[in-house]
Amino acid sequence: MKIGLDIMGGDFAPQATVLGAIAANKSLQAGQKLVLIGDQDVAIKIINEQGANPADFEFVHTTEVIGMGEHPTKAISHKQDSSIAVGFKLLKSGEIAAFSSAGNSGAMLVGSMFSVKAIPGVLRPAITCVIPKLKDGIGILLDVGANADCKPEFLVQFGILGSLFAQYVYDIKNPRVALMNIGEEEEKGNMLALGTYPLLKESKHINFVGNIEGRDVFSETSDVIVCDGFTGNIILKLAESFYVVSLKRKIKDEFFDKFNYEQYGGSPILGVNAPVVVGHGISNPEAIKNMVLLSKQMVESSLVDKIKQAFQ
């Protein structure tokens, strides 16, 4: 198994990405190798400085970088030798089994759609995130940014994608799927929620438990929460702020510590033909390490094959 990592993506790249790669490599098993995509000379220099062995990695040298503020489609098209564009070429050709980056998230989404492409039957791939539960365990929230505007059919598919991710990557049996809404009653919500509810209720492919409100996000009520990407991104960014606020207020609490994005590494793009994980732009080495290990989990679980089977 070869896992591709964009070492040029992120606010603290390539230092943080290479350090994260070194840390992740210690958890890899025989037959598993990291492919570092980016400036090879800089990567080898950092590896040597850390007393690690460059022979533990494979390198694919690139000469261009897609910046965080660049237009995703134009950047992918014009910067063919960028670490993200080359990473997707390797993923499409099967030279790597998974690809992750903390770089331009829009470019990662565009690259996914135009290289490995959506799985047949999937209307819209979704970006997924993990949220902690108040008592124990985690939940899955999607979409958190890929699709700001959605149709009811999209949210039903998000429920299927999230259920498969929860089951095969996080070992959550028969995951409970809930619809984010402004009330628990079936007749509550905007046009999207009202149109989605009956479709989720009728679906035989998910364990639908009804509507939940914002106050229930971190409760034990559900395992998978579906919503449009606009709503999901607001929830995600608000949740991320809890950890920062607790640090600023000097509040030490085990639950708030679970909101530290470093623990989860990145957000998978579910519904495309290969494992793709997008990391936070401010990812430090710990987050990069966990992003790589999440990519490994997705490959080992054969999640993409499970999704293909579900959408046949």
N, C-alpha and C positions, 0 to 999 in steps of 0.2 A: 504494500500500500504506500503510495506517495501522496503527500498532502502539500498543496501549494500555498505559500504565504507571501503576500505582497509586503516586502520589507520597506517600501517607500511610502506607504499609506499611513496617515495619522499625523497629528500635530507634533509628536515627538519622535517621528521616524527620521533616520533608520535606527537610531540608538535603542529606543524602546522596543521596536519590533524584533531586532536581532537578539536583544537580551531575553525577550519573551520566547523566542525560538530556542535559545540555549536551554531555558528552563523547561520548555515543553519537551524537548528532545530526551530529557532524563526520564520521562514517563512513557516514551515509546518503546515498543517491543521489537524483537527481531523481525525483520521483514517490513518494518515501518520506517519511512524516512521523510524528512522535511525537505521540500524544494523551495529554496529562497529565491524570490524573483525580484530583481532590482539591481542596484549597483554592487557588483560582485566584489570589487576591490575594497569598498568601504565595509561590506559585511565581513569579509575575511579579517580585516584589520580589527574590528570590534571583537570577533570571536577569539583571535589570538590574544588580545588584551585581557580577555576574561579567563585565559588559560584553558579554553575549550579547544576541541579538535575540528578544524574545517572539514576533515574527511568524513565527519559524522553527517554532513549535509550535502545536498546537491545544489548547484547554483545555475540560474539562468540569468545572464546579464542583460539588463535593459538600459537604455540611455535617456528615457523620458519619464516624466511624472505628471499625473493628472492632479492638479491642485484642487483643494476643497471648494473653491468658489467657481470653478469652471463649469460651463454648460455640459452636462453629461453626454448627450448625444454627439455634440460637436467634438468633444474631447476624445471620446472613444474612436470616432471616425478619423480625426486628424492626427492623433498621437498613437500610431500603430505600434511603436516600440515602447510604449509606456508599460509600467509594471502591471497595471490592471488589464490592459488590452492583451498583453502577452499571456497573462495568467488565464484568461478566458480561452485563448487559442489552445493552450496546453490542456485545459479542462475539456474542451470540445473534442480534441484529438485522442483523449483518453490517456495522455501521458501523466496526468495527475488525477487522483480520484476525488479530490475536493479542493476548493479554493476559498481562501478567506483574506479579508483586507479591512483595515481600519481607515481606509481612504474615502474618497468621494462616494457617498452612499448612492447617489443618483447614477453615477457611472457603473457601480456594481449592479444596480437593478437593470440598467440598459444593457450592460454586458451579458447579464443572465438571459434576458429576453431575446437578444439578437445572436447569441452564440449557442449556448446549450438549449435555449428555447423552453417554452412552457410544455409541460406534459400534456399530450393529447387529452382533451376533455376538460382540462383546467381552464376556466374562463379568465381568471386573474390570479397570478401568484401573489402571495402575501408575505409581508415581513412580520416575523413573530418575536415575541419577547417573553421572558420568564418573570413572574411576579411572586413574591413571597407570601405565604399564608400566615395569619396571626398565630395559630397554634403550632402548625408544623407543615412541612412540605412546601410545594410550589404549585403555581397555576400557570396557564398559558394564555396570553392575550394576543389576538390578531384580528385585524390588520393594524399595524402601528406606523403606517406611513407610505406604503406603496400605492394605495388607492384611496385618495381623499374623497372621491365620490364613488358610491357603490350602488349596485342594484341588489334586490333581495337574493337573487340567485348566487351572487358572489358570496354573501355572508353564509349561505348554506354550505357552500364549498369550503369556506374558511373553517366551518365547524368540523368538516371531515378531515381537512388538513391538520388542524390543531389536535384532533382526537388521535390521529395516527402518530403525530409527533410526541404527544404525551404518553401514548401507550408504548411505543417502540424505543424511544430515546430515554424517557424518564420512568418507564415501567409503571405507569398509572393504569390500573385495570379498569376497563369500561368507563372511561372518563366522562364526567357529566358536563354537558355543554349548555351554556347560558347566553342569552342575548342581552347586551348592555342597553338599558332603557331608562326612562325617567320615572318608571313605576313598575311594580310587579304584575299588575293586572294586564290581561291579554289585550285589552282595547286601548292601552296607553301608547304614547309615542308619536313620532313623526311618520311621514309616509313610508320611509325606509323600514322602520321598525314594524309598522303595521303590516307591511307587505312580506316581511321576513318571517314573522312569528308563525303563521300557519304553515309555511314551507318547512321550517325547522320541526314543527310539531308532527308533520306528516312523514318526515324523512325516516327511513328504516336503517340508515347508515350511522346514526349518531344517537347518543343518549341525552336527549334534550330535556332540560329541567325547568325551562321557562325564562322569564325576564329576571334580571337583577338590576339593582340601582348602584350608583357610585359608591355608596357606603358598604356594599357587599363585596367589593373587588378583592379585599384581602381576607375575606371570611372563608369558611369551609363549605360554602353553598355550592360551589362549582369547581371544576378542574380546567375548563376551557371557556374563555369569554370571547365572543365574536362581536365585532363592531366595524364601522367604516374606518379607513386609515386616518381621517381627520380627527375623529374622536379618540381613537387609540393612541395617536401620537401625543395628544394633550394629556391623556392619562399617564402614559409612559414618562413624559417629561416632568409631570407633577410628582410622580412616584420617585423619580431619581432625585428630586430636590429634597426629599425627606432625609436622606442620608447626609446631604450637605448641610441642611439646617441643623440637624442633630449635632454635627461637629462644631458648627459655629456657636451653638448654644451650650456646648460642652456637656451634652446629654449622652451618657453612655448607656445604651440599651441594646440588648441582643437582637430584638426585632428590627430596629432601625438599621443595624449593621447589615441586615440581609438586603437592604436596598443599594448596597455598594455594587455598582455595575461590574466591578472587576471580577466578582465571583462567577458571573455568567458568561463573560467573554464576548459574546456577540449575539446578533439576531439572525437566525436562518431565513433565507428566502425560500419559502415552501411552495412547491408546485412547479419547479423547473427540473430539468432532466439530469441534474447532478447536485451534490451538496455544495451550497454557497452560503457563506456566513459573513455578515457585515459587522464590523466592530465599531465601537464608539470612537469618534475622532480624537478624543483625549486619552485613548487607551495607553496605559502604562505597561511595563513588562508582565505584570501579573495578569492583566486583562488579555494581553496577546497570548500568553500561555494557555489560558482557559478557552480562548477562541479556537486555538489549534486543537485542543483536546475535544471541544465540542464537534469540530469538523470530523475528527477521528471517530467519535461516537456515532455520528450520522452515517459514516461509511460502514462501520461495523454492524449497525442495526439494519442495514439494507433498506433504510427508510424510503429512498427514492423508488425502489422496486415495489415496496408496499403501497406507495401512493399510485404508481402506475396500475397496479392490480385493482385498486379501489375505483379508478376512473375508466377502466376498460368498458 
